[in-house]
Amino acid sequence: MPPTPKDGKICYVEIPTTAVQRSAEFYRKVFGWKVRQRGDGATAFDDATGQVSGAWVLGRPPATEPGLLIYIMVDSVASAIDAVIENGGEIVQPIGADAPEITARFRDPGGNVLGLYQEPSQ
């Protein structure tokens, strides 16, 4: 299913890295993102929903401090933390710091800090 075009929707994200393939494999393994080659040869991704796409870019500093902070929705933050660590990421804020929200923050292999978010049980 193609992405839903909507005025105001976040649709594209560029993620700084120094090693495109390493970062691509990290996000593929941890979050199930589809990795693909664009027509110009750049390595790009589509998130697990197919609604947000982007690419890894060289030559930019990583987002090492939370300013603009992107959270990735997961079924289980605890399981995602295990996958992050197993695949070369680092946890920089454990579960509980944003209680009652279920979140954590991690540093990806490119040095970027992003968040994990789990919907509360209904």
NORPE-V676451 format. One line per field, one symbol per residue. ss: DSSP state (a for helix, b for strand, c for the rest). psi: psi as a letter, one per 20 degrees, with the letter a starting at -180 (. if undefined). burial: + if it has 16 or more other C-alpha atoms within 10 Angstrom, else -. A space follows every 50 residues. Layout:
ss = ???
psi = ???
burial = ???
This chain:
ss = cccccccccccbbbbbcccaaaaaaaaaaaaccbbbbcccccbbbbcccc ccbbbbbcccccccccccccbbbcccaaaaaaaaaacccbbbbccccccc cbbbbbbcccccbbbbbbcccc
psi = pqqopppippipppoqringhggghghgggikqpprprhjiqprqprhij hprarpqqjqqqnipoeppppppqhohghhgghgghjjrppiorqhhkpi qnrrqqprhiiqprqppppqq.
burial = --------------++++-+-+++++++-++-+++-------+++++--- +++++++----++-------++++--++-++-++--+-+++-+++----- -+++++++++++++++++----
